[in-house]
Amino acid sequence: MLNSMKKLFSGSLSKTKLAMVITSFIVFSTILGFGVFHGTKAAVTVNVDGEEVTVRTHAKTVADILKELDIKVHPEDRLEPSKDTVVSDAMQIVWNPAKEVKLVIDDKERSIFTTAETVQEFLAEEDIDIQEHDKVSQGLNTPIKDDLVIAIEKAFEVTLNVGGEKQQVWSTSTTVADFLEQHDITVNDLDRVEPSLEELVAKDAVVNITRVEKVTDVVEEPIEFGVVTKNDDTLDKGNEQVVQQGQEGTVANHYEVILENGKEVSRELVKTETVKESLDRIVAVGTKAPPPPQPKPQQVVSRSTETSSKEFYVSSTAYTAYCNGCSGVTSTGINLRSNPGAKVIAVDPSVIPLGTKVYVEGYGYAVAGDTGGAIKGHKIDVFFSDKDAAYRWGRKKVKIKILD
């Protein structure tokens, strides 16, 4: 048969033409085979972390394609469809590699691999509920990237007491100073803050702010006028006549007052000014001797046991057992701190002897049981156990009656 073909070709074609035909046949066969090989490849679109690439392949499975592309898939990565899926034409493969994120919740840190695209998706994946007052270091729409740090401070309730008014507020673990700034609380120079501004706010803590004010209080008090007596030999003995009416003066006492949450806690006298001088009352006392009485026949003289008395006006002040420089024990040995109900006055012993029983107008029965460096002449100091009662007594002129 070969000989027959040779005869046929030799009869119809020259040797050169035969060579050209054979060569053309081989080229055609090669091109045809190459076309058939490539024509049977599947077209696959691979989405690699948001970047798309289209490949044509004879790979049988998704795993084979990833191997061809030198892609290593970790367990935390997201791959769709799975590695075992058989490749088909026009297939779409999505590979989203996981990113490592550091999650810090109330100072507790852990690393997490995630394929979430935003912080909000990541928190939802981890089942982390963010409340209104919680602090998140990243915005919820922040894209996830490798080594992103997401710090969360969980809010808790704190009792805030400002000037005696309490309220429940939310806070995170921060300093007291930052906590007050967050809630627009201004602290003045004299205010007290507990705990201190540098301390951290903890759950169920109570932050107290005591509002402290320093004010000046000016109190005007009367100055009792003195009583001056003058002997007058034109008046019968025992008679008195007012020559000049007395007038009270006025003194202004300046007190430095400390207020805490609007309530007075201390008061200190810092200055005294005389606004108006007092004017003494002048009384003329008669010294003219009366005429001798005419004797009466058979006069019966009766003796009585009536108590004699002497009355006069004095300038009075008040004191307590706890005043500045006071020991609480009188010069006659009466312990006023142990006997707060005692009725005692301090006197000038040259005017009223110590131990004398007296009756003081507006005060009652008392004993002259104490002395004082400023108690000279017609002056007395009235004892009170209560500081407020002593303030109310103030300084005034009173009548005193000496009892035998």
MARTOR-235550 format. One line per field, with one value per residue (C-alpha): x, y, z. Coordinates in Angstrom, 1 decimal. Layout:
// residues N
xx <- (X; ...)
yy <- (Y; ...)
zz <- (Z; ...)
END
This chain:
// residues 404
xx <- (0.0; 2.9; 4.3; 1.0; 0.8; 4.3; 3.4; 0.3; 2.2; 5.1; 2.7; 0.9; 3.3; 6.9; 9.1; 9.1; 5.4; 5.1; 7.3; 5.3; 2.1; 3.5; 4.8; 1.5; -0.3; 2.0; 1.5; -2.2; -2.4; -0.3; -2.4; -5.5; -4.3; -3.2; -6.6; -8.4; -6.2; -6.8; -10.4; -11.2; -9.9; -12.4; -12.5; -12.4; -12.6; -10.7; -11.4; -8.3; -9.0; -11.0; -8.8; -10.2; -8.2; -9.5; -7.6; -8.1; -7.3; -7.6; -7.6; -10.1; -10.9; -10.7; -7.7; -5.9; -6.5; -5.2; -2.1; -1.5; -1.8; 0.5; -2.3; -2.1; -5.4; -5.5; -8.3; -9.4; -9.6; -13.0; -13.0; -16.1; -16.7; -14.8; -11.5; -13.2; -15.6; -15.1; -14.1; -16.6; -16.5; -17.4; -16.9; -16.2; -13.9; -13.6; -10.7; -10.7; -7.6; -8.1; -6.5; -5.1; -6.8; -5.9; -9.0; -8.7; -11.6; -11.1; -7.3; -7.7; -6.0; -6.3; -5.5; -8.2; -8.1; -11.1; -12.5; -14.9; -14.6; -15.5; -15.2; -19.0; -19.0; -16.1; -17.9; -21.0; -19.0; -17.5; -21.0; -19.8; -22.7; -21.7; -23.9; -24.5; -21.9; -19.1; -15.9; -14.6; -11.2; -12.1; -15.1; -17.7; -17.2; -13.4; -12.0; -10.3; -6.6; -3.7; -2.6; -5.6; -6.1; -9.7; -9.9; -13.3; -14.0; -17.3; -19.2; -20.6; -22.7; -21.2; -22.9; -22.1; -22.7; -22.3; -23.0; -25.4; -27.3; -26.9; -27.4; -26.5; -24.2; -22.2; -18.5; -15.6; -12.4; -10.8; -9.4; -11.8; -10.5; -11.4; -14.7; -15.8; -14.7; -16.8; -19.9; -19.1; -18.5; -16.3; -14.3; -13.5; -10.3; -11.8; -14.0; -13.2; -13.2; -13.3; -11.6; -8.8; -8.6; -5.7; -7.5; -9.3; -13.1; -14.2; -17.5; -20.1; -17.8; -19.2; -17.6; -18.3; -17.8; -18.2; -18.8; -16.8; -17.3; -15.6; -17.8; -17.7; -20.6; -20.9; -23.1; -23.9; -24.4; -25.4; -22.9; -24.7; -24.2; -22.7; -24.3; -22.4; -23.5; -22.7; -23.3; -25.7; -26.0; -29.0; -31.1; -32.3; -30.4; -31.9; -33.3; -31.9; -32.3; -31.3; -29.1; -28.3; -30.1; -27.9; -27.6; -26.5; -23.6; -23.1; -20.2; -19.8; -18.2; -16.7; -16.8; -15.1; -17.7; -16.9; -19.9; -20.0; -22.8; -24.5; -24.3; -22.1; -19.4; -17.2; -17.2; -14.2; -14.2; -11.5; -12.3; -14.4; -15.3; -17.1; -19.9; -21.3; -20.0; -22.3; -23.3; -23.2; -26.3; -25.6; -27.6; -27.4; -27.6; -28.8; -26.6; -28.6; -29.3; -33.0; -34.0; -33.8; -37.1; -39.1; -39.3; -42.7; -43.8; -44.1; -42.8; -42.7; -39.8; -40.5; -37.7; -38.2; -36.3; -36.7; -33.9; -32.1; -31.1; -29.2; -30.0; -28.0; -27.3; -24.3; -22.9; -23.2; -21.7; -21.9; -19.4; -19.2; -17.0; -15.4; -14.4; -10.9; -8.6; -11.3; -10.5; -14.1; -13.4; -14.3; -12.0; -14.1; -13.7; -17.0; -16.6; -18.9; -18.3; -19.5; -22.4; -23.8; -27.0; -25.2; -26.1; -22.9; -21.7; -18.1; -17.7; -15.2; -14.9; -14.3; -17.9; -19.6; -17.8; -17.3; -19.9; -22.6; -26.1; -27.7; -30.7; -29.8; -32.6; -33.3; -31.0; -32.4; -30.9; -27.2; -24.0; -20.9; -18.6; -16.0; -13.7; -12.3; -9.5; -11.9; -14.5; -13.8; -16.1; -19.8; -19.5; -20.5; -20.1; -23.0; -22.4; -24.3; -23.7; -24.8; -22.7; -25.8; -27.5; -24.3; -24.4; -28.1; -27.3; -24.7; -23.7; -26.4; -27.2; -29.2; -30.3; -28.7; -30.0; -27.6; -29.2; -27.9)
yy <- (0.0; 2.3; 1.6; 2.4; 5.8; 6.6; 5.9; 8.0; 11.0; 10.5; 10.6; 13.7; 15.8; 16.6; 15.9; 19.5; 19.9; 16.7; 18.0; 21.2; 19.2; 17.1; 20.1; 21.9; 18.9; 18.7; 22.4; 22.2; 19.2; 21.0; 24.1; 22.1; 20.2; 23.4; 24.9; 21.9; 21.9; 25.5; 25.5; 22.9; 25.1; 26.5; 30.3; 31.0; 34.4; 34.4; 37.3; 37.6; 39.9; 42.2; 42.0; 40.0; 37.9; 35.7; 32.5; 29.7; 26.3; 22.5; 22.3; 19.8; 21.4; 24.7; 23.4; 22.8; 26.4; 27.8; 25.7; 26.9; 30.5; 29.7; 30.7; 29.1; 29.1; 29.1; 27.7; 31.2; 32.4; 32.7; 30.6; 30.2; 27.7; 25.1; 23.4; 20.2; 21.9; 20.8; 23.5; 24.6; 27.2; 30.8; 29.8; 32.6; 31.8; 34.3; 34.1; 36.5; 36.0; 36.5; 39.5; 39.4; 41.9; 42.8; 43.0; 44.7; 44.7; 46.4; 45.8; 42.1; 41.6; 38.7; 38.2; 37.2; 36.3; 37.6; 38.0; 40.8; 43.9; 46.5; 46.9; 46.6; 43.3; 42.1; 42.9; 41.2; 38.1; 38.0; 38.6; 41.8; 44.1; 47.8; 49.9; 53.7; 54.7; 52.2; 53.5; 52.0; 53.1; 52.6; 53.9; 51.1; 51.7; 51.5; 48.9; 45.8; 45.5; 43.5; 44.5; 46.8; 47.4; 47.6; 48.7; 48.6; 50.2; 48.9; 51.6; 51.2; 53.2; 55.7; 57.8; 61.5; 63.7; 67.4; 69.8; 67.2; 66.4; 62.8; 61.3; 58.0; 58.5; 56.3; 56.2; 54.1; 53.4; 56.8; 59.3; 61.3; 64.5; 63.2; 61.8; 65.2; 66.9; 64.4; 65.4; 69.2; 69.4; 72.4; 72.1; 75.4; 76.1; 75.6; 72.6; 69.1; 66.1; 62.5; 60.4; 62.6; 63.8; 61.5; 58.3; 55.9; 55.7; 52.2; 50.4; 51.3; 54.2; 57.3; 60.6; 63.4; 67.1; 69.4; 72.9; 75.2; 78.9; 81.6; 84.7; 87.8; 88.5; 91.9; 92.0; 95.2; 95.0; 97.6; 99.0; 99.5; 102.9; 103.2; 104.7; 107.4; 108.7; 112.1; 113.2; 116.2; 117.9; 119.8; 116.6; 114.8; 111.7; 108.7; 110.6; 110.3; 112.5; 111.8; 114.6; 113.0; 110.2; 107.4; 106.4; 103.1; 102.9; 100.5; 98.2; 96.3; 92.8; 91.4; 87.5; 85.2; 82.4; 79.0; 77.4; 73.7; 72.9; 76.1; 75.4; 77.3; 75.2; 77.9; 81.6; 83.7; 87.3; 89.1; 92.8; 95.1; 98.6; 101.2; 102.7; 104.9; 105.7; 105.2; 108.1; 107.6; 108.0; 110.5; 110.3; 112.7; 111.1; 113.2; 113.6; 116.2; 114.9; 114.9; 116.7; 114.6; 112.9; 114.1; 111.5; 110.1; 109.1; 105.3; 104.5; 100.8; 99.7; 96.5; 94.4; 92.6; 89.9; 91.5; 91.0; 94.1; 94.6; 96.9; 97.4; 99.1; 98.8; 97.0; 96.4; 92.7; 90.2; 86.4; 83.6; 79.7; 77.1; 76.5; 80.1; 80.9; 80.7; 79.3; 76.3; 75.5; 76.0; 79.3; 81.2; 79.8; 76.2; 75.6; 73.2; 74.7; 71.8; 69.3; 71.6; 73.2; 74.2; 76.4; 80.0; 81.9; 85.4; 86.8; 90.0; 92.6; 91.5; 95.1; 95.8; 92.5; 90.2; 86.6; 84.2; 86.9; 85.8; 88.0; 88.4; 89.5; 91.0; 88.6; 85.9; 85.0; 84.1; 83.4; 83.5; 85.7; 82.7; 83.9; 86.8; 88.0; 90.2; 92.4; 92.5; 95.8; 98.1; 97.8; 95.0; 91.3; 88.3; 85.9; 82.1; 80.0; 76.4; 77.0; 79.2; 80.3; 81.5; 83.4; 85.0; 86.0; 87.6; 89.8; 92.9; 94.9; 96.9; 95.1; 95.7; 93.5; 93.1; 92.1; 89.6; 89.1)
zz <- (0.0; 0.8; -2.5; -4.1; -2.2; -3.2; -6.8; -6.4; -4.9; -7.3; -10.1; -9.1; -6.9; -7.0; -4.0; -2.9; -2.9; -0.9; 1.8; 2.1; 2.4; 5.2; 7.1; 6.9; 8.2; 11.2; 12.1; 11.7; 14.0; 16.6; 16.5; 16.7; 19.7; 21.5; 20.9; 22.1; 25.3; 26.2; 25.1; 27.7; 30.6; 33.1; 33.6; 37.4; 39.3; 42.5; 45.0; 47.2; 50.2; 48.0; 44.9; 41.9; 39.5; 36.7; 35.8; 33.3; 34.7; 34.4; 38.3; 39.6; 43.0; 44.7; 46.7; 43.4; 42.3; 45.6; 45.3; 41.7; 43.0; 46.0; 48.5; 52.0; 53.8; 57.6; 59.7; 60.7; 57.1; 55.3; 52.0; 49.8; 48.4; 50.4; 49.3; 48.3; 45.8; 42.2; 39.8; 37.2; 34.5; 35.6; 39.3; 41.8; 44.7; 47.7; 50.1; 53.0; 55.2; 58.9; 60.6; 64.2; 66.5; 70.1; 72.3; 75.7; 78.0; 81.4; 81.2; 80.2; 76.8; 74.3; 70.6; 68.2; 64.5; 62.6; 59.1; 60.1; 58.0; 60.7; 64.4; 64.7; 62.9; 65.0; 68.3; 67.0; 66.1; 69.7; 71.2; 73.0; 73.9; 74.0; 76.3; 75.9; 78.5; 77.6; 76.0; 72.8; 71.6; 67.9; 66.0; 65.2; 61.4; 61.6; 59.1; 60.6; 59.9; 61.4; 64.9; 65.4; 69.2; 70.3; 74.0; 75.8; 79.2; 80.6; 82.4; 85.9; 88.3; 90.8; 93.5; 93.1; 96.1; 95.3; 98.2; 99.8; 96.6; 95.6; 92.1; 90.4; 87.3; 84.9; 84.8; 83.5; 85.4; 85.3; 87.9; 90.0; 88.3; 84.8; 86.2; 87.5; 84.2; 82.2; 84.3; 84.2; 87.9; 88.9; 92.1; 93.8; 95.8; 99.2; 98.3; 99.7; 97.3; 98.6; 97.3; 96.1; 92.5; 91.7; 92.8; 90.4; 90.4; 91.2; 90.8; 93.5; 94.6; 96.3; 95.2; 97.7; 97.1; 100.1; 99.0; 101.3; 101.5; 103.5; 104.1; 106.4; 108.7; 110.3; 113.4; 115.1; 118.8; 121.4; 123.9; 127.2; 128.8; 132.2; 135.2; 137.0; 140.5; 141.9; 145.5; 145.7; 149.1; 147.9; 147.7; 150.8; 151.7; 150.0; 147.0; 143.5; 140.4; 136.8; 135.6; 132.2; 130.3; 129.2; 125.5; 124.1; 121.7; 118.8; 118.0; 114.7; 115.1; 111.9; 111.9; 109.5; 108.9; 107.3; 105.5; 104.4; 102.0; 103.1; 106.8; 109.3; 110.9; 112.4; 113.3; 114.3; 115.4; 113.3; 113.9; 116.1; 115.1; 117.3; 115.2; 118.0; 121.4; 124.4; 126.7; 130.5; 132.6; 135.4; 138.6; 141.5; 144.9; 147.8; 150.8; 152.7; 156.2; 157.2; 160.3; 163.5; 164.3; 167.3; 170.0; 170.7; 174.1; 174.7; 171.3; 170.7; 168.5; 166.6; 165.3; 162.1; 160.2; 156.9; 154.5; 153.4; 149.8; 147.5; 143.8; 141.0; 137.3; 135.8; 132.3; 131.5; 129.0; 128.8; 128.7; 128.5; 130.1; 126.8; 125.8; 124.7; 127.7; 130.0; 132.2; 133.1; 136.8; 138.5; 140.8; 143.7; 142.6; 140.8; 137.9; 135.2; 132.7; 135.3; 136.4; 133.2; 135.0; 137.6; 137.9; 138.3; 137.5; 137.3; 139.3; 140.6; 144.2; 145.3; 144.1; 144.7; 147.2; 146.0; 147.4; 147.4; 146.3; 143.7; 141.5; 137.9; 135.8; 132.9; 134.3; 137.7; 141.1; 141.0; 143.0; 142.5; 142.0; 139.4; 138.4; 135.1; 133.9; 132.1; 134.8; 136.6; 138.4; 137.7; 135.2; 135.4; 133.2; 133.1; 132.7; 130.1; 129.2; 125.6; 123.2; 121.3; 124.5; 125.3; 121.8; 122.3; 125.7; 124.1; 125.9; 127.8; 130.9; 133.6; 137.1; 139.8; 143.3; 146.1; 148.5; 152.2)
END
